[in-house]
Amino acid sequence: MQLIDKLEKDLSETRSKLISHPIYNALNSKERLLFFMENHVFAVWDFMSLIKSLQINLTCVDVPWTPNENNFAGKLVNEIVLAEESDIDPEGNPKSHFELYLDSMRLVGANTKKIESFIEIINQTKSYKNSINKITLPTPVKDFMDFTFEIINSKKNHVIASVFTFGREDLIPDMFVEIVKKLSKNEDLNSDLLIYYLDRHIELDGDEHGPMALKMINHLCGDDKDKWNEATEASLKALEMRIKLWDFIHSNLN
């Protein structure tokens, strides 16, 4: 068994638990979907910091420019960043996936004030640590983002890449799209952009980003068993943090 296959096998039980979480079937009203999105948006945001940290570490974003030795991983991460940071909306306008999600929140009627305030503070402070305590967030949401930035601050590319690959938005199952479509028919819900966002993630994660990310982990871990162990441990923790976030949202659905 290849080491990447062993990693996936070690994660499979926890990953299955997450994908089959009862939160999805509980999103059976507009109000419940809005509450989900208003908390989930922070996970959509910090996902971008994960991938950008890999770009900083594995390519050169400095001026004057110099070559980075991580040519293979750098190429993969640049291709992923291009789609995540500069995709297109249904009208063909360039948009990051975070901005697509934010726009979809506005269209369905979700409250975006808290995430917008947070982004404004980030723009002012240029620091997650100096920004996170300036807004009031539920503890599980803050804990989720704190874990992400612990991973980023580790500077361990194999760990960051693993959490990016196994702990992120591809965990939202296809059934979520069908739930949103059903809600859209039964409620006063303009969900076209949300469905577009979800379809883009399913398409890109399944066909392009997933296989590319696995190659990146393979390359970054190589034959170093310690790196594979660290990657597995961090990925399991990421899945557990997502379960805690889903548990919080699920327990507070009215």
Secondary structure, DSSP 8 states (H G I E B T S, - for coil): --HHHHHHHHHHHHHHHHHT-THHHH--SHHHHHHHHHHHHHHHHHHHHHHHHHHHHHS--SSS----S-HHHHHHHHHHHHHHHSEE-TTS-EE-HHHHHHHHHHHHT---HHHHHHHHHHHHH--STTTGGGS---HHHHHHHHHHHHHHHT--HHHHHHHHHHSSGGGS-HHHHHHHHHHHHHSS---HHHHHHHHHHHHHIIIIIHHHHHHHHHHHHTT-HHHHHHHHHHHHHHHHHHHHHHHHHHHT--
